[in-house]
């Protein structure tokens, strides 16, 4: 995993440097098919955080030269117990926003992107504490439970990352996310441990990382003629036979 | 590697509790001399919840403020209070609503209280004033007791 990441970082940095250094092609064929992805990092997170199971898919589609509409959706199940508390949570989330590609396409079909973007996220979940125990030094140990309740939260995200085409229409990519909570409806009886799609429910802000594989369903939408500024005035009209 | 460390650290909060989760009812002791309120240190204070085997304060001197545990198992707690060995004892009955409150995954729950009424006998106590109704981890003085 680390080697692949290193490879992607290296390739993308290389691309960033060379794309700006080279003269653009005169003709660019743009493929604007929808790109569907699966977040592989969620499976790794489960290994390190066995109390939570996450699943996340994403999609993006190019709407202008460097502008993408992007979104993610997913599911979270959290369950843990320790000597004082049993906790369960189940919920879903969705995010929608835009990504802006900082790279210029180099050649026909070039689809690697280095992007920054923003998202609006919304999560809804049901959580409960089937059993809790309080050890009071004066009154002894007592138990209670908190019945299931459905809550929601919304947040904003800033995202930066890259997607690199490793095979035709197959991409690998990662991104970093900074999330800040806009609103959550909570009660003092139970603070969500995890807000699906946002992260730790007790915090106002969270950071996250995604590492994903994507497949672009290719749709050849547009053929665009670009003329290099240096070439202006030297382009001859096609010869005609008289 | 760094990610692994972060991920493992992320679950520490399920096991660790670094704070006190005891919500305590706070009493301040005062005197009114010529209409002016001054806090007073009780000489040999004895104070405990009636029904519990041990005193919270047993003939302790110099006490200006007392921290007391309200019962999380009932909607009222009754205290025995005697300011010194020469005075008669009084009882304080605190009525409240209990609020189970989530602290953190590692600390679990505790009970906060919303005070309703305070009843008291007047053998030695002159009067009493409720200041702050919430009993939480961070509350100030809940009542003032005047001798």
HADDOCK unambig.tbl for C-alpha pairs under 7 A between the chains (distance, minus, plus):
assign (segid A and resid 48 and name CA) (segid B and resid 4 and name CA) 6.92 0.50 0.50
assign (segid A and resid 48 and name CA) (segid B and resid 7 and name CA) 5.58 0.50 0.50
assign (segid A and resid 48 and name CA) (segid B and resid 8 and name CA) 5.67 0.50 0.50
assign (segid A and resid 49 and name CA) (segid B and resid 7 and name CA) 6.54 0.50 0.50
assign (segid A and resid 49 and name CA) (segid B and resid 8 and name CA) 6.78 0.50 0.50
assign (segid A and resid 49 and name CA) (segid B and resid 11 and name CA) 6.34 0.50 0.50
assign (segid A and resid 82 and name CA) (segid B and resid 15 and name CA) 6.89 0.50 0.50
assign (segid A and resid 84 and name CA) (segid B and resid 108 and name CA) 5.51 0.50 0.50
assign (segid A and resid 85 and name CA) (segid B and resid 108 and name CA) 5.65 0.50 0.50
assign (segid A and resid 132 and name CA) (segid B and resid 108 and name CA) 6.94 0.50 0.50
assign (segid A and resid 132 and name CA) (segid B and resid 109 and name CA) 6.86 0.50 0.50
assign (segid A and resid 134 and name CA) (segid B and resid 109 and name CA) 6.19 0.50 0.50
assign (segid A and resid 134 and name CA) (segid B and resid 110 and name CA) 6.32 0.50 0.50
assign (segid A and resid 139 and name CA) (segid B and resid 71 and name CA) 6.68 0.50 0.50
assign (segid A and resid 188 and name CA) (segid B and resid 101 and name CA) 5.47 0.50 0.50
assign (segid A and resid 188 and name CA) (segid B and resid 102 and name CA) 6.13 0.50 0.50
assign (segid A and resid 189 and name CA) (segid B and resid 100 and name CA) 5.94 0.50 0.50
assign (segid A and resid 189 and name CA) (segid B and resid 101 and name CA) 4.78 0.50 0.50
assign (segid A and resid 189 and name CA) (segid B and resid 102 and name CA) 5.34 0.50 0.50
assign (segid A and resid 190 and name CA) (segid B and resid 102 and name CA) 5.37 0.50 0.50
assign (segid A and resid 191 and name CA) (segid B and resid 102 and name CA) 6.56 0.50 0.50
